[in-house]
Amino acid sequence: MLAPILILDVALVAWSLHLMQEAVNHQEFSLMLAGILVALAAAAMLVVYFLMGNCLAYLTNLS
């Protein structure tokens, strides 16, 4: 399950870098904001994945 999430995260980071490069080329704030939001979404997805993995491992050890 980790591999598809990592592939999706790498794709999101690549897309955010592309958006930020286009923002610099066209001097547009909205593209830079979009790139930052996409990068934050990728980071949040990894954090939630690891938190839920630890939570589920803890809950399965309780029973």
C-alpha positions as MATLAB code, in Angstrom:
seq = 'MLAPILILDVALVAWSLHLMQEAVNHQEFSLMLAGILVALAAAAMLVVYFLMGNCLAYLTNLS';
ca = [
       0.000    0.000    0.000;
       2.950    2.318    0.535;
       4.174    2.140   -3.074;
       1.078    3.677   -4.732;
       0.975    6.451   -2.133;
       4.658    7.219   -2.656;
       4.178    7.271   -6.432;
       1.235    9.636   -6.036;
       3.254   11.848   -3.684;
       6.174   12.024   -6.113;
       3.741   12.949   -8.892;
       2.176   15.671   -6.719;
       5.583   17.115   -5.831;
       6.631   17.089   -9.493;
       3.390   18.841  -10.429;
       3.880   21.448   -7.710;
       7.430   22.134   -8.894;
       6.126   22.514  -12.447;
       3.464   24.973  -11.247;
       6.056   26.964   -9.312;
       8.395   27.102  -12.320;
       5.549   28.353  -14.496;
       4.724   30.927  -11.820;
       8.287   32.241  -11.917;
       8.304   32.298  -15.739;
       4.970   34.128  -15.999;
       5.305   36.092  -12.737;
       1.909   34.937  -11.479;
       1.137   34.701   -7.805;
      -1.817   32.355   -8.270;
       0.344   29.629   -9.843;
       2.852   29.914   -7.007;
       0.055   29.605   -4.479;
      -1.321   26.581   -6.330;
       2.128   24.946   -6.313;
       2.517   25.528   -2.590;
      -0.941   24.105   -1.897;
      -0.230   20.983   -3.968;
       3.086   20.453   -2.136;
       1.316   20.850    1.216;
      -1.311   18.325    0.142;
       1.413   15.807   -0.709;
       3.084   16.328    2.666;
      -0.224   16.069    4.511;
      -1.057   12.826    2.718;
       2.218   11.278    3.888;
       1.684   12.476    7.454;
      -1.836   11.044    7.560;
      -0.626    7.758    6.069;
       2.033    7.297    8.731;
      -0.238    8.433   11.570;
      -2.991    6.039   10.514;
      -0.471    3.216   10.082;
       0.777    3.707   13.620;
      -2.769    4.034   14.957;
      -3.948    0.852   13.238;
      -0.867   -1.057   14.398;
      -1.558    0.062   17.963;
      -5.227   -0.905   17.758;
      -4.485   -4.363   16.342;
      -2.014   -5.020   19.147;
      -4.649   -4.198   21.777;
      -6.941   -7.062   20.825;
];
